[in-house]
Amino acid sequence: KAAPFVVLPLAVQFRDKDDVEKLIATIGTIDQPIKCVVIDTVARSMLGMEENSSTEIGIFVDACDTIKRLYDCAVLAIHHSGKDASRGMRGSNALLGAVDTSLMVKKTGDNIILNTEKQKDAEPIDDMAFALEQVALIGETSAVVKCVEKKVEQKKKKAPNRGRRGRR
């Protein structure tokens, strides 16, 4: 039996209503329940649109919400951070405002750390660490992700420096 995984080998342009309608119709032809639709990447699905525009991000978000609502599924949109990863995802902050969950994946030493940036209606998960483990295939090798720690020690956040108050 084939794995329940379907790949559409091209980026759907979310600015084009016909493209989104074709995606919705294609999903409807799959004869099993859809649990998750992955968009890889937000930038590829927004060609010709301005990532920094809250209006254009809104068009993308609306299309994602339509898919989520019609198929009662999760929509996972892969997006990149800006040049300064500490500032979070690139583009309009309307995207972060619209999502239920935002997870950051980053490499730290030999580990890949999964961190919750935003969790709307639940407690965020503790950071988790993973490692890539090489596995042999017939005539090739590949990599699998293996959890190396269930909980990563959190760095304590420093209290903001509010300046010194003079004593009287």
Secondary structure, DSSP 8 states (H G I E B T S, - for coil): ---S----SS---TT-HHHHHHHHHHHHT-SS---EEEEE-HHHHTTTS-TT-HHHHHHHHHHHHHHHHHHT-EEEEE--B-SSGGG-BSS-THHHHH-SEEEEEEEETTEEEEEEEEESSS-----EEEEEEEEEETTEEEEEEEEEESS-----------------
